[in-house]
Amino acid sequence: MTDSDIQPDTDYDVAVVGGGPAGLTAALYTTRLGLDTLIVNRGGGRAAMMQDTHNVIGVTEDTSGVEFLQTAQAQVEAYGATYQRGFVSDVDDEGDHFTLHVDDEALTTKQVVLATGFSDAEPDPPLPPTGRGLHYCLHCDAYMFVDESVYVMGHGDSAAYVAMIMLNFTDEVDLLTRGDDPTWSEETDRMLRAHPIDVIHEDITGMTRGDDGWLESFEFEDGTVREYRGGFPMYGSNYNNELAIDLGCDVNDDGTVAVDDHGRTSVDGVYAVGDIVPGHNQIPVAMGQGAKAGIAAHMDLRPFPRSVEDIEQYGSVDADEVPAVSQSLRETARAFREGEVESPADD
Ligand SMILES: Cc1cc2nc3c(=O)[nH]c(=O)nc-3n(C[C@H](O)[C@H](O)[C@H](O)COP(=O)(O)OP(=O)(O)OC[C@H]3O[C@@H](n4cnc5c(N)ncnc54)[C@H](O)[C@@H]3O)c2cc1C
C-alpha cells in the first residue's frame, strides 16, 4: 500500500496564491514541515509598496518592501518551495484535490492557501508619492506624525474616525472631504464637532513638495494653502476575494474571507491569511496568520500517525512508507543542513 491509496497524487501538497508576507510565511511553514509547496505570485501587492518597514522586529526601518520580499522569497526557495511568477485565474475544487489555473498552465494540489490581499482605493490626484506624504497604514505611520500637521481624506465614517484617532498623536488634524458630501452618521458628526478638527470641503487644486520628495502643502479651490507633513486617504479596500467566492468560501459583508483561528475557510482544504481576512493589516499579523495556517495545513495533511480507522481500512504503516517527505524535499533538506544550499543569510 502507498500513501496515494489514502491521498490523491497531485503536483503539489499545498499551493499558496499570493507571495506577500502572509503567503510567503505560510509557504515557509508548509515547506519546512515536509509539504511540497508552490507559491504563485502576480507581484505588486501592499508589502511591495512600502518605502520603509515599520513594526517588524528584527527588520531595520530602512528596508524597503521590495527588499523585504526578495529576502523572504529567497528563504522559502532555499528550503525547497517552488516560487512561480504568475496569475491564478481560477481554482477548481475536484473533490479530493484542487486544480489551479496559472496563466495557461493547470497544476494540481491537495490544499490551497489564499493570500491575495487587497488594494487600497486611491483618491484622485494631485497626490504626493506613497510613503512621502500619502500613507495607507495608520498603525505603521502614525508614529512619524507625532506633533506634525496631518490631513485625513475622505467623506465617510472611517475618514472621520481616523481624523479623531490622529488627535492621539498631534494637535493639527484636518479632514479633507474634497468636495464630496459627507456620508458619516449623525453620531459621528456629533463626535467630530466635539473634537478640534478643521473640516475642509474645497477640493485640492495643487501641492508643493520638498527637495526630499515629501509633501509640504496642498492648495485648495478657494486659493488657500495649508501645510501638511502627510496624511491618510480613507476610501476603502478592494479585496482580492474572487477565488474565495468562486470556491464557495464564506465571505463577510466587508469582503474579507471568513476563517477560523487557524486560517481554515468554510471549504475543506482551503485556507486564507493576511489582509484578505479580518484583523489588523500589519506584516507581523499577516506573518502570524501565515504561520498558523501553515501549521494547520501540515496537521490536516500529515499521514502519520495513521488513525485507528485508517489502520482498520488500510493496515499498519509499512517501513517502506516512511518518511512521508517527498524525495526532492528530502534532498533539499539534506543539502540545506550540509550547507550546500545558499541561504540569504550567507549573502
Ligand atoms: C504603503 C503601505 C505601507 C505599509 N507599511 C507597513 C509597515 O511599515 N509595517 C507593517 O507591518 N505593515 C505595513 N503595511 C501593511 C502591509 O503591507 C500589509 O498588511 C501586508 O503586506 C499584508 O500581507 P499580504 O501577504 O496579506 O498581502 P500583500 O502584501 O498585498 O500580498 C498579496 C500578494 O498576492 C498577489 N495576488 C493577488 N491575487 C493573486 C492571484 N490571483 N494570483 C497570483 N497572485 C495574486 C498580489 O499580487 C500580492 O503580491 C503597509 C501597507 C501599505 C499599502
The ligand as a Gaussian input file, in Angstrom:
#p B3LYP/6-31G(d) Opt

LIG

0 1
 C        2.095000      51.871000       1.571000
 C        1.983000      50.814000       2.636000
 C        2.928000      50.761000       3.656000
 C        2.839000      49.805000       4.656000
 N        3.789000      49.773000       5.638000
 C        3.757000      48.800000       6.576000
 C        4.773000      48.729000       7.584000
 O        5.700000      49.526000       7.615000
 N        4.677000      47.740000       8.520000
 C        3.632000      46.835000       8.525000
 O        3.594000      45.970000       9.407000
 N        2.656000      46.876000       7.563000
 C        2.698000      47.819000       6.594000
 N        1.720000      47.868000       5.633000
 C        0.671000      46.833000       5.624000
 C        1.237000      45.534000       4.989000
 O        1.868000      45.866000       3.777000
 C        0.148000      44.512000       4.765000
 O       -0.585000      44.301000       5.951000
 C        0.769000      43.183000       4.291000
 O        1.507000      43.380000       3.107000
 C       -0.306000      42.109000       4.058000
 O        0.313000      40.983000       3.514000
 P       -0.453000      40.012000       2.486000
 O        0.537000      38.953000       2.154000
 O       -1.772000      39.634000       3.053000
 O       -0.815000      40.914000       1.213000
 P        0.087000      41.629000       0.092000
 O        1.374000      42.126000       0.651000
 O       -0.816000      42.651000      -0.531000
 O        0.409000      40.485000      -0.950000
 C       -0.607000      39.878000      -1.721000
 C        0.018000      39.281000      -2.976000
 O       -0.916000      38.426000      -3.617000
 C       -0.785000      38.613000      -5.017000
 N       -2.006000      38.141000      -5.684000
 C       -3.282000      38.592000      -5.506000
 N       -4.132000      37.878000      -6.270000
 C       -3.379000      36.963000      -6.957000
 C       -3.692000      35.945000      -7.912000
 N       -4.957000      35.693000      -8.278000
 N       -2.665000      35.208000      -8.405000
 C       -1.380000      35.430000      -8.011000
 N       -1.039000      36.373000      -7.111000
 C       -2.030000      37.134000      -6.585000
 C       -0.548000      40.118000      -5.146000
 O       -0.028000      40.429000      -6.413000
 C        0.441000      40.335000      -3.994000
 O        1.767000      40.103000      -4.425000
 C        1.780000      48.841000       4.626000
 C        0.820000      48.913000       3.591000
 C        0.922000      49.876000       2.610000
 C       -0.101000      49.909000       1.494000

